[in-house]
Amino acid sequence: MKRIARILYVMARELDRHYVPSRYPNAFESGYPGMYYDEPTATRVIRSAEVIVEGVRVKLAKLGVKP
């Protein structure tokens, strides 16, 4: 279980890196968010979010909580 928690933590850190820059055009010294994001990056970040959500669902189910 600790390995899974570590993986979720790494994925959450990945998402955290993208929170501000992807939403605020002035977060970059030059350019705009579209210049810094490509399909592989977006796909990786979306997959991280999906894995985290599924991990939370599993944990809630183990606790007897229905989402």
C-alpha positions as CSV (number, residue, x, y, z in Angstrom):
1,M,0.0,0.0,0.0
2,K,2.8,2.4,0.7
3,R,4.1,2.0,-2.9
4,I,0.6,3.1,-4.2
5,A,0.5,6.0,-1.8
6,R,4.0,7.1,-3.0
7,I,2.9,6.8,-6.7
8,L,-0.2,9.0,-5.9
9,Y,2.0,11.5,-4.2
10,V,4.4,11.7,-7.2
11,M,1.4,12.2,-9.5
12,A,-0.1,14.9,-7.2
13,R,3.2,16.8,-7.3
14,E,3.1,16.6,-11.1
15,L,-0.4,18.1,-11.1
16,D,0.7,20.8,-8.6
17,R,3.4,22.0,-11.0
18,H,0.8,22.7,-13.6
19,Y,-1.8,24.4,-11.5
20,V,-0.9,28.1,-11.7
21,P,0.9,28.2,-15.1
22,S,-1.9,26.5,-17.0
23,R,-4.5,29.0,-15.7
24,Y,-2.8,32.3,-15.7
25,P,-1.2,33.6,-18.9
26,N,1.1,35.9,-16.9
27,A,2.6,33.0,-15.0
28,F,5.4,32.7,-17.6
29,E,8.1,35.2,-18.2
30,S,7.3,35.2,-21.9
31,G,4.6,33.6,-24.1
32,Y,1.4,32.0,-23.0
33,P,0.4,28.6,-21.6
34,G,-0.3,27.1,-25.0
35,M,3.4,27.6,-25.9
36,Y,4.5,25.4,-23.0
37,Y,1.9,22.6,-23.2
38,D,1.8,19.9,-25.8
39,E,-0.3,16.7,-26.2
40,P,2.1,14.4,-24.4
41,T,2.3,16.7,-21.4
42,A,-1.5,17.1,-21.3
43,T,-2.0,13.4,-21.7
44,R,0.4,12.6,-18.8
45,V,-1.2,15.1,-16.5
46,I,-4.7,14.0,-17.3
47,R,-3.7,10.4,-16.6
48,S,-2.2,11.4,-13.3
49,A,-5.5,13.0,-12.3
50,E,-7.4,9.9,-13.3
51,V,-5.2,7.7,-11.3
52,I,-5.5,10.0,-8.2
53,V,-9.3,10.1,-8.5
54,E,-9.4,6.3,-8.8
55,G,-7.1,5.9,-5.8
56,V,-9.5,8.1,-3.7
57,R,-12.5,6.1,-4.9
58,V,-10.7,2.9,-3.8
59,K,-9.8,4.3,-0.4
60,L,-13.3,5.7,0.2
61,A,-14.8,2.3,-0.7
62,K,-12.5,0.6,1.8
63,L,-13.8,3.0,4.4
64,G,-17.4,2.2,3.5
65,V,-18.0,5.6,1.9
66,K,-19.9,5.7,-1.4
67,P,-19.0,8.6,-3.6
